């Protein structure tokens, strides 16, 4: 066996990066395979030559030569058998060859898994170990070659057992490279991960993300420039593009969220300023709209609650002022019921408003006086009865001098006083009879027989009766009204019994 020329050191000027290591490893493996192929061909040729010598050559030599050869063979048979060291040496050779075969099988499996991509220095160590074993085999140091092949096989086995850890490491370092925007490192790590597990979804996604790193970096840089110019809207739009490009990029998401928060903070501040300005100018509806918009952004901000309280108080004060103004106008017009309703509305907002408490009591008292006076004035005939007339007189005699009655109320008092005076003034009622009928007015008295009589009667309703012997009695109702003349009444009995 020849010495493996793969042990010749590479050009020191070449780079030792991971991208060219697989190529050198494949080249070394190819050269070793070529050496082993040449050795195998040489071995086969040697066997063919031995067969030719044993079976073919004797037919071409003369008997004497064959006899000499037979003598030589006899002498060989009589020669000393192989020594123990030669036998041990042959066994070591077979064991070395067997160890080599085991290594080659393991290497074939590992090469199928692209070990040259992810094996790193450990795989280089295995290649070095087998190269040294090849060199030992070439100088017929079979025991040492066997040990070297076995060591190389163990290195491959250990390398295979480390694939889960290597996969996780490649994925982790790939993600870190993505966060650092190191496209080359990210691609390299995810290439290693895919070589270890071609179906790994995280590795596939990471490789795809690595392809977008440069564009993602450009978007982030443009967003920073826009933010530096105070153009937050453009910065946010660029960051949204970055997140759409790589939804898993935590840096892009955090930047977008930060800019979004800054935009909201500025909008919140602007809305609060608009609300306060609107309140100062009495534009409460606009202030409420601005505060509602601010609440939607930061509802838990202390400033919102404080402004909301101030707005509520300002709105209440405005409503109280409006009700008070209307109440005063109604009071001036002596429309006390309307004034009372406005003052009630004030107390519904602020039960402690003293002007409303005091004003409401007076408004209700005056409204009640108006209602009482209106009842007499709208039905003055009630004064013809003694009790209602007494009630009216009591109302007129009541102490109302402390009230600001106003012209309308004073007018109604004057009207009622005039009606009471009329109700206490008798009205001349003309009675006409035949001189034969006795005339009686209930509750007034008997007037006897007459032909014509004038009787003074207070306003009211009376029953006039007439009676005559042999004749049917007559009965009349006399309605004496206030302040109006009463027509004459004819009272006589004309129907015989």
C-alpha distance (Angstrom), angle and dihedral (degrees) to the residues before:
residue distance angle dihedral
X1 . . .
X2 3.82 . .
X3 3.74 126.1 .
X4 3.86 112.0 -96.2
X5 3.76 107.9 -108.5
X6 3.77 90.8 -160.9
X7 3.78 88.0 87.4
X8 3.75 89.5 74.6
X9 3.85 104.9 112.5
X10 3.79 118.5 -110.2
X11 3.77 121.2 -112.3
X12 3.81 105.7 -72.4
X13 3.79 89.0 -140.1
X14 3.78 92.6 63.1
X15 3.83 119.3 99.0
X16 3.79 116.9 -109.6
X17 3.81 95.2 -148.7
X18 3.74 122.3 141.0
X19 3.80 93.2 -108.8
X20 3.89 94.5 66.2
X21 3.82 97.3 33.7
X22 3.81 93.3 79.0
X23 3.82 89.8 52.5
X24 3.82 92.9 52.6
X25 3.76 91.1 45.9
X26 3.78 91.9 51.5
X27 3.81 90.0 47.1
X28 3.80 91.1 51.4
X29 3.77 91.6 47.2
X30 3.82 90.2 49.2
X31 3.82 92.5 50.8
X32 3.80 92.0 49.0
X33 3.78 90.5 48.9
X34 3.82 88.8 51.4
X35 3.81 91.3 51.5
X36 3.75 91.7 49.7
X37 3.82 90.5 48.6
X38 3.81 90.9 52.6
X39 3.82 90.4 49.2
X40 3.79 90.6 50.2
X41 3.81 92.0 50.2
X42 3.80 90.4 49.0
X43 3.80 91.0 50.6
X44 3.81 92.0 50.1
X45 3.81 90.8 48.4
X46 3.79 90.0 51.7
X47 3.79 91.5 52.0
X48 3.80 90.8 49.5
X49 3.80 89.8 51.7
X50 3.80 91.9 50.9
X51 3.81 90.9 51.4
X52 3.79 90.5 49.5
X53 3.77 92.0 50.7
X54 3.78 94.0 48.2
X55 3.78 101.8 41.0
X56 3.81 108.7 20.4
X57 3.78 108.0 30.8
X58 3.87 96.6 60.9
X59 3.81 90.0 65.4
X60 3.78 91.3 61.6
X61 3.85 101.0 48.5
X62 3.81 128.4 76.8
X63 3.81 124.6 -104.6
X64 3.73 92.7 -105.7
X65 3.75 91.2 56.4
X66 3.76 90.4 46.5
X67 3.79 90.1 49.7
X68 3.73 89.9 51.5
X69 3.75 89.0 49.1
X70 3.76 89.7 48.5
X71 3.74 89.0 52.2
X72 3.74 89.1 49.1
X73 3.78 90.1 49.3
X74 3.76 89.4 49.1
X75 3.73 89.6 51.0
X76 3.87 88.5 49.3
X77 3.76 91.0 51.1
X78 3.68 88.4 51.6
X79 3.86 88.7 49.7
X80 3.80 123.3 109.2
X81 3.87 114.4 -83.1
X82 3.89 118.8 -113.4
X83 3.76 115.5 -73.4
X84 3.76 124.2 -112.5
X85 3.81 91.2 -106.8
X86 3.81 91.0 53.7
X87 3.81 90.7 50.9
X88 3.82 91.0 48.2
X89 3.76 90.0 48.4
X90 3.80 92.0 53.3
X91 3.82 90.4 49.5
X92 3.80 91.2 50.3
X93 3.74 89.2 51.3
X94 3.79 92.1 53.3
X95 3.78 91.2 46.9
X96 3.79 91.2 49.1
X97 3.79 90.3 51.0
X98 3.81 89.9 49.0
X99 3.81 91.2 49.8
X100 3.78 88.6 49.6
X101 3.79 91.1 53.3
X102 3.79 91.2 50.6
X103 3.78 89.9 50.6
X104 3.81 92.4 48.8
X105 3.81 91.5 51.7
X106 3.78 91.5 50.0
X107 3.79 91.3 46.1
X108 3.81 91.4 50.8
X109 3.80 90.0 55.0
X110 3.79 91.7 47.8
X111 3.78 93.7 47.0
X112 3.79 88.6 53.3
X113 3.81 86.6 57.6
X114 3.81 90.4 51.9
X115 3.77 94.0 -112.3
X116 3.78 89.2 168.5
X117 3.85 87.5 71.5
X118 3.77 99.5 48.9
X119 3.82 105.4 17.1
X120 3.78 95.0 89.3
X121 3.83 120.5 173.7
X122 3.80 91.1 -20.0
X123 3.78 91.1 63.1
X124 3.82 89.8 45.7
X125 3.80 88.1 54.5
X126 3.78 90.7 52.9
X127 3.81 91.0 50.4
X128 3.79 90.2 48.3
X129 3.80 91.4 49.8
X130 3.81 92.9 52.2
X131 3.80 91.5 45.6
X132 3.80 90.1 55.2
X133 3.80 89.3 46.5
X134 3.83 89.4 52.4
X135 3.79 89.3 51.8
X136 3.84 90.6 51.5
X137 3.79 90.6 48.8
X138 3.81 90.6 50.6
X139 3.81 90.8 57.8
X140 3.81 89.5 44.7
X141 3.81 93.4 -109.6
X142 3.78 88.1 141.3
X143 3.77 99.1 165.1
X144 3.77 91.1 53.5
X145 3.83 90.1 45.1
X146 3.79 90.3 52.2
X147 3.81 90.7 51.6
X148 3.83 90.6 48.8
X149 3.81 93.6 49.9
X150 3.78 91.2 48.8
X151 3.81 91.1 48.8
X152 3.81 90.4 50.2
X153 3.82 90.1 50.0
X154 3.79 91.2 51.0
X155 3.80 89.7 51.0
X156 3.82 89.6 54.0
X157 3.80 91.2 47.8
X158 3.79 91.3 50.5
X159 3.78 88.9 47.6
X160 3.80 90.9 52.8
X161 3.79 92.0 48.8
X162 3.81 90.3 53.5
X163 3.82 94.3 58.4
X164 3.86 95.9 100.7
X165 3.79 91.6 52.9
X166 3.79 91.3 43.5
X167 3.81 90.7 50.1
X168 3.80 92.5 51.8
X169 3.79 91.6 45.2
X170 3.81 91.9 50.8
X171 3.81 91.4 48.9
X172 3.80 92.3 47.9
X173 3.79 94.7 47.1
X174 3.79 89.9 44.8
X175 3.80 91.1 55.2
X176 3.81 90.3 47.3
X177 3.80 89.9 51.1
X178 3.80 89.8 51.1
X179 3.79 91.1 53.2
X180 3.82 88.8 50.1
X181 3.81 90.9 48.1
X182 3.84 89.6 -122.2
X183 3.79 98.7 150.1
X184 3.83 96.3 179.3
X185 3.79 94.2 50.7
X186 3.81 91.6 44.9
X187 3.81 92.9 50.9
X188 3.80 91.1 47.1
X189 3.81 94.1 50.8
X190 3.79 94.9 46.1
X191 3.83 89.5 46.8
X192 3.80 87.2 56.6
X193 3.82 90.8 47.4
X194 3.81 92.2 50.6
X195 3.80 90.4 48.5
X196 3.81 88.1 54.5
X197 3.82 94.2 42.8
X198 3.78 115.3 10.3
X199 3.81 92.1 -171.5
X200 3.79 97.3 50.9
X201 3.81 107.2 130.5
X202 3.79 94.8 -159.6
X203 3.80 90.6 53.6
X204 3.79 91.9 48.7
X205 3.79 92.0 48.3
X206 3.79 90.9 45.9
X207 3.81 91.8 51.3
X208 3.80 89.8 50.9
X209 3.82 91.0 48.2
X210 3.79 90.5 49.7
X211 3.79 87.9 59.9
X212 3.82 89.8 58.3
X213 3.79 97.9 46.9
X214 3.79 96.6 98.0
X215 3.81 93.3 49.4
X216 3.79 90.2 44.1
X217 3.80 90.7 51.6
X218 3.80 91.2 50.9
X219 3.82 91.5 51.8
X220 3.79 91.6 50.1
X221 3.80 92.2 48.7
X222 3.80 91.2 50.4
X223 3.80 89.7 48.9
X224 3.81 90.6 53.2
X225 3.80 90.6 50.1
X226 3.82 91.2 50.4
X227 3.79 91.0 49.1
X228 3.80 90.8 49.4
X229 3.82 86.8 57.1
X230 3.83 89.2 50.9
X231 3.81 90.2 -112.9
X232 3.79 96.3 135.7
X233 3.80 94.1 163.2
X234 3.81 91.9 60.1
X235 3.80 91.3 42.3
X236 3.79 90.6 53.0
X237 3.81 92.4 48.0
X238 3.82 91.0 51.8
X239 3.80 91.2 48.0
X240 3.80 89.9 50.8
X241 3.81 87.9 55.0
X242 3.80 89.1 50.0
X243 3.80 92.1 52.1
X244 3.81 91.0 46.7
X245 3.80 89.0 50.7
X246 3.81 92.9 50.3
X247 3.82 113.4 10.7
X248 3.81 90.2 -179.5
X249 3.80 94.8 57.6
X250 3.80 101.6 110.2
X251 3.80 91.7 -170.1
X252 3.80 92.3 57.9
X253 3.80 91.7 46.0
X254 3.79 93.5 48.9
X255 3.82 91.5 48.6
X256 3.79 91.3 48.9
X257 3.80 91.2 48.7
X258 3.80 91.3 47.8
X259 3.81 92.8 51.2
X260 3.81 90.1 44.8
X261 3.79 89.4 53.3
X262 3.81 90.7 48.9
X263 3.82 91.3 49.9
X264 3.80 90.2 49.9
X265 3.80 91.8 47.0
X266 3.80 91.6 52.6
X267 3.80 92.1 45.7
X268 3.81 90.1 48.4
X269 3.80 91.1 51.8
X270 3.81 91.2 48.4
X271 3.82 92.8 49.6
X272 3.80 92.4 48.7
X273 3.81 90.4 50.8
X274 3.81 90.5 49.6
X275 3.81 90.8 49.4
X276 3.81 93.9 51.5
X277 3.80 92.5 46.0
X278 3.81 91.3 49.7
X279 3.82 90.7 50.2
X280 3.80 91.7 51.7
X281 3.82 89.5 52.0
X282 3.81 93.2 47.1
X283 3.80 93.8 -112.4
X284 3.78 93.5 134.7
X285 3.79 97.3 163.2
X286 3.80 91.4 55.7
X287 3.81 89.4 45.2
X288 3.81 90.7 53.0
X289 3.81 92.0 50.2
X290 3.81 91.8 50.5
X291 3.81 91.5 48.2
X292 3.82 91.8 49.5
X293 3.80 90.0 52.9
X294 3.82 90.2 48.1
X295 3.81 90.3 48.8
X296 3.80 89.9 54.8
X297 3.81 88.4 59.5
X298 3.82 101.6 39.3
X299 3.77 109.1 3.5
X300 3.79 92.5 165.2
X301 3.80 95.2 54.7
X302 3.84 111.4 121.2
X303 3.79 91.1 -136.1
X304 3.80 91.5 61.2
X305 3.80 93.9 54.8
X306 3.80 91.4 46.6
X307 3.81 92.8 49.0
X308 3.80 90.6 45.8
X309 3.81 89.7 54.0
X310 3.80 91.7 48.3
X311 3.80 90.8 48.6
X312 3.80 91.7 49.8
X313 3.79 91.1 51.0
X314 3.80 92.1 46.5
X315 3.80 91.5 50.1
X316 3.81 90.1 49.1
X317 3.77 91.7 50.0
X318 3.77 90.9 49.3
X319 3.81 91.7 50.2
X320 3.80 91.5 46.4
X321 3.78 89.6 50.6
X322 3.80 91.5 49.6
X323 3.84 92.7 48.9
X324 3.80 91.1 46.3
X325 3.79 92.3 51.0
X326 3.79 91.8 50.3
X327 3.81 91.6 45.2
X328 3.82 90.9 53.9
X329 3.81 91.4 48.6
X330 3.81 90.9 50.7
X331 3.81 90.2 47.4
X332 3.80 90.9 52.6
X333 3.80 88.3 52.6
X334 3.85 89.2 46.3
X335 3.79 89.5 -120.5
X336 3.75 91.9 143.1
X337 3.80 98.3 169.1
X338 3.81 91.2 57.6
X339 3.79 90.6 44.1
X340 3.82 89.7 52.5
X341 3.80 91.4 52.2
X342 3.80 91.7 53.1
X343 3.80 92.2 48.9
X344 3.82 90.1 48.2
X345 3.81 87.7 55.1
X346 3.81 89.6 52.3
X347 3.81 91.8 52.6
X348 3.80 90.6 48.2
X349 3.81 86.8 60.9
X350 3.81 98.0 37.4
X351 3.83 116.0 11.7
X352 3.82 89.3 -171.4
X353 3.81 96.4 59.5
X354 3.83 99.6 124.7
X355 3.78 96.6 -164.8
X356 3.81 88.5 57.8
X357 3.82 93.7 45.4
X358 3.79 92.7 52.3
X359 3.78 96.5 37.4
X360 3.79 93.1 49.2
X361 3.81 93.2 56.6
X362 3.80 92.1 52.7
X363 3.81 93.1 42.3
X364 3.78 91.8 53.1
X365 3.84 92.6 47.6
X366 3.78 92.4 50.1
X367 3.81 91.7 44.0
X368 3.81 88.6 53.7
X369 3.85 91.4 49.9
X370 3.79 90.1 51.4
X371 3.78 90.4 50.0
X372 3.83 92.1 50.4
X373 3.80 93.6 46.9
X374 3.78 91.3 45.6
X375 3.80 89.2 54.4
X376 3.83 91.4 57.1
X377 3.77 95.3 40.8
X378 3.78 94.1 48.8
X379 3.85 92.3 50.2
X380 3.79 107.9 26.9
X381 3.81 92.2 163.3
X382 3.78 87.4 77.2
X383 3.81 86.3 75.6
X384 3.82 90.1 68.3
X385 3.81 87.1 74.8
X386 3.76 116.2 79.4
X387 3.81 99.3 -131.3
X388 3.81 97.2 48.0
X389 3.79 88.7 45.5
X390 3.79 89.4 52.7
X391 3.81 90.3 50.1
X392 3.78 90.7 51.0
X393 3.80 90.5 49.8
X394 3.81 89.3 50.6
X395 3.81 90.2 51.5
X396 3.78 91.0 50.7
X397 3.77 92.5 47.7
X398 3.86 93.7 48.4
X399 3.80 119.5 115.4
X400 3.81 102.8 -98.6
X401 3.75 98.2 140.2
X402 3.83 91.1 107.0
X403 3.79 92.0 60.4
X404 3.75 124.4 92.5
X405 3.77 90.3 -130.0
X406 3.75 98.2 179.0
X407 3.78 125.8 -150.6
X408 3.80 97.2 -72.7
X409 3.78 94.4 50.3
X410 3.81 91.4 44.3
X411 3.78 89.5 50.6
X412 3.79 90.9 53.2
X413 3.82 90.8 49.2
X414 3.80 89.3 51.5
X415 3.80 91.8 48.5
X416 3.79 91.9 50.6
X417 3.80 91.5 47.5
X418 3.80 88.8 52.3
X419 3.78 91.2 49.9
X420 3.80 91.7 48.9
X421 3.79 88.7 50.2
X422 3.78 89.7 51.5
X423 3.78 90.6 47.7
X424 3.83 88.4 55.7
X425 3.82 94.5 45.8
X426 3.87 115.2 90.9
X427 3.78 118.3 -126.7
X428 3.85 120.2 -142.4
X429 3.79 107.9 -118.8
X430 3.82 118.1 -166.6
X431 3.83 115.1 -141.0
X432 3.80 121.4 -166.1
X433 3.88 123.2 -165.2
X434 3.83 140.6 158.1
X435 3.81 98.6 -110.0
X436 3.79 88.7 -111.5
X437 3.78 102.0 74.5
X438 3.79 124.0 81.0
X439 3.84 108.2 -131.4
X440 3.80 122.7 -153.7
X441 3.83 129.3 178.0
X442 3.80 112.0 -156.9
X443 3.80 115.0 -119.1
X444 3.79 88.5 7.9
X445 3.82 106.1 62.7
X446 3.84 149.5 -109.4
X447 3.78 117.0 -55.5
X448 3.83 98.7 -178.6
X449 3.82 124.9 -151.8
X450 3.76 121.2 -18.7
X451 3.72 141.8 137.1
X452 3.81 98.1 -135.5
X453 3.81 133.0 4.7
X454 3.79 137.2 164.5
X455 3.78 114.5 -140.9
X456 3.86 123.2 -170.2
X457 3.84 109.3 -135.1
X458 3.79 131.5 176.2
X459 3.80 115.0 -123.4
X460 3.77 109.8 -80.1
X461 3.79 144.4 85.4
X462 3.76 121.1 -61.4
X463 3.84 138.0 -179.8
X464 3.81 115.5 -135.5
X465 3.86 117.2 -161.4
X466 3.83 129.6 -165.3
X467 3.79 126.9 -167.6
X468 3.89 136.2 178.4
X469 3.76 132.2 171.2
X470 3.80 111.1 -99.0
X471 3.72 92.1 12.8
X472 3.80 134.2 94.9
X473 3.85 114.5 -103.4
X474 3.81 118.9 -110.9
X475 3.81 128.1 -144.5
X476 3.82 128.3 -163.2
X477 3.86 134.3 -179.8
X478 3.77 113.9 -136.4
X479 3.86 117.5 -159.5
X480 3.77 111.3 -164.0
X481 3.81 109.4 -167.4
X482 3.80 129.9 -156.6
X483 3.73 115.2 -94.6
X484 3.80 96.2 -8.4
X485 3.77 133.3 103.6
X486 3.78 117.6 -105.9
X487 3.82 117.9 -137.8
X488 3.80 117.8 -121.7
X489 3.77 117.8 -89.2
X490 3.82 122.9 -139.8
X491 3.81 112.9 -147.4
X492 3.83 119.0 -177.6
X493 3.79 138.3 126.9
X494 3.80 111.7 -122.3
X495 3.81 105.3 158.7
X496 3.80 116.6 87.8
X497 3.79 119.5 -138.4
